[in-house]
Amino acid sequence: MDKEAVIERLKTELGLPNFKGRLEEKEYTEEEYQKIKNDLNNYFENYVRNIEN
């Protein structure tokens, strides 16, 4: 999938309608997509949610 498809899928799956990620212009595999998604989830859990508590 291309960069735009990855961003749209992240918006949907993570519930982030205003997400504007900066990704390289290339074709992404499902593995690469899952890594990006997991990295975003980990960032949220470690840095954002940690501050909220």
Stockholm file with secondary structure:
# STOCKHOLM 1.0

chainA/1-53         MDKEAVIERLKTELGLPNFKGRLEEKEYTEEEYQKIKNDLNNYFENYVRNIEN
#=GR chainA/1-53 SS CCHHHHHHHHHHHHTCTTCCCCCCSSCCCHHHHHHHHHHHHHHIIIIIHHHHC
#=GC SS_cons        CCHHHHHHHHHHHHTCTTCCCCCCSSCCCHHHHHHHHHHHHHHIIIIIHHHHC
//
